[in-house]
Amino acid sequence: LRDRDGFAVISYAFASALFIGLFGKALNYFAKYELGEETLVSIGLTSMMIGQIVGALAFGRVSERLEKAQAVQIAGLCLVPAAALFYLVGSISPMGFALSSALIGLGAGGVFTLIWSLAPDMVDKVEAESGQRSEAAFFGLVIVTMKMAIGFSAFLFGTSLDAIGFVANTDQSESTLHALRLFMVTGPALGGLVTVLALSRYRLTHARHAAHLEQLAQHRRVQP
């Protein structure tokens, strides 16, 4: 964690798991109480999953042409207009609900997938600089960090439902429904922006990673 790039990756992993996941947790409530049709949650989740698959593939290609951190930041920024679109049209029709859910999935797919592209680069960097390959330790730290964030996310979601006056299995007030919609889009938008901010200090470029790999290769060649 003393390494700036490592801290950026850990911060990005925590923020994405904490905030972006709030949208998926709220989908069922939104479909049941805002749209009035609980079965529509399957449409929202399917659309989001399709968006994530497309986003993972698309931003994976972007990370080959640009720096990996830049690809993540673009994916994070995509979450902001996607969340705004969901707020505006998500409750108008099933088509608007599905489309805006898919667009949020698109950005989320890039953000979540590229964590596992940056983490191995960090392992190589640490080995090149210290001589120790802490692969298990760093990947374990990323996973534990994300699991902690998911736990905090669940707590935050439950606390927020109480705060907006939500009561299960009853008709919700207009103010409660509006607060629910605002809350669920704030999550991915905030997660995207915090991800952009966290990676603004990340300096491990393709060129620097290639230099680390060359350094490691030379070290292995001279070893008896």
Residue pairs with C-beta under 8 A, 6 or more apart in sequence:
1 7
1 10
3 122
3 125
3 126
4 201
4 202
4 203
5 122
5 125
5 201
5 202
5 203
5 204
6 122
6 126
6 138
8 69
8 198
8 199
8 201
8 202
9 115
9 118
9 119
9 122
9 142
9 202
10 141
10 142
10 145
11 194
11 198
12 72
12 115
12 118
12 195
12 198
12 199
13 115
13 142
13 145
13 146
13 149
14 145
14 146
14 148
14 149
15 149
15 191
15 194
15 195
15 198
16 76
16 108
16 111
16 112
16 115
16 146
16 149
16 191
16 195
17 145
17 146
17 147
17 149
17 150
17 153
18 149
18 150
18 152
18 153
18 156
18 191
19 153
19 187
19 188
19 190
19 191
19 194
20 79
20 108
20 111
20 112
20 187
20 188
20 191
20 192
21 149
21 150
21 153
21 187
22 153
22 156
22 157
22 183
22 184
22 186
22 187
22 188
22 191
23 48
23 83
23 104
23 108
23 184
23 185
23 187
23 188
24 45
24 48
25 153
25 154
25 157
26 157
26 180
26 183
26 184
26 187
27 41
27 44
27 45
27 48
27 101
27 184
28 38
28 41
29 161
29 166
29 180
30 41
30 44
30 90
30 91
30 180
30 181
30 184
31 37
31 38
31 39
31 40
31 41
31 44
31 97
32 38
32 41
33 171
33 172
33 177
33 180
34 91
34 177
34 180
34 181
35 91
35 94
35 97
40 94
40 97
43 94
43 97
43 98
43 101
44 97
44 98
44 101
45 101
47 97
47 98
47 99
47 101
47 102
47 105
48 101
48 102
48 104
48 105
48 108
49 105
50 102
50 105
51 101
51 102
51 103
51 104
51 105
51 106
51 107
51 108
51 109
52 105
52 106
52 108
52 109
52 112
53 109
54 105
54 106
54 109
55 75
55 105
55 106
55 107
55 108
55 109
55 110
55 113
56 109
56 110
56 112
56 113
58 106
58 109
58 110
59 71
59 72
59 74
59 75
59 109
59 110
59 113
59 114
60 71
60 110
60 113
60 114
60 117
62 70
62 71
62 74
62 110
63 70
63 71
63 72
63 114
63 117
66 74
67 205
67 206
68 114
68 117
68 118
68 121
68 206
69 118
69 199
69 202
69 204
71 110
71 114
72 110
72 111
72 114
72 118
72 195
72 199
73 195
73 196
73 199
73 200
74 110
75 106
75 107
75 108
75 109
75 110
75 111
75 114
75 192
75 195
76 107
76 110
76 111
76 191
76 192
76 193
76 195
76 196
77 107
77 192
77 193
77 196
78 103
78 106
78 107
78 110
78 192
79 104
79 107
79 108
79 111
79 188
79 189
79 191
79 192
80 189
80 192
80 193
81 103
82 100
82 103
82 104
82 106
82 107
82 188
83 104
83 185
83 186
83 187
83 188
83 189
83 192
84 185
84 189
85 99
85 100
85 103
86 97
86 100
86 101
86 103
86 104
86 184
86 185
87 181
87 182
87 185
89 96
89 97
89 99
89 100
90 96
90 97
90 100
90 101
90 181
90 185
91 97
91 181
104 188
107 188
107 192
108 188
111 191
111 192
111 195
115 142
115 146
118 202
118 204
119 138
119 139
119 142
120 135
121 204
121 209
122 138
122 204
123 133
123 134
123 135
123 138
123 139
124 209
124 212
124 213
124 216
125 204
125 208
125 209
125 212
126 132
126 133
126 134
126 138
127 133
127 134
127 212
127 216
128 212
128 213
128 215
128 216
129 212
131 219
160 183
161 180
164 175
164 176
164 179
164 180
164 183
165 172
165 173
165 175
165 176
165 179
166 172
166 176
166 180
172 180
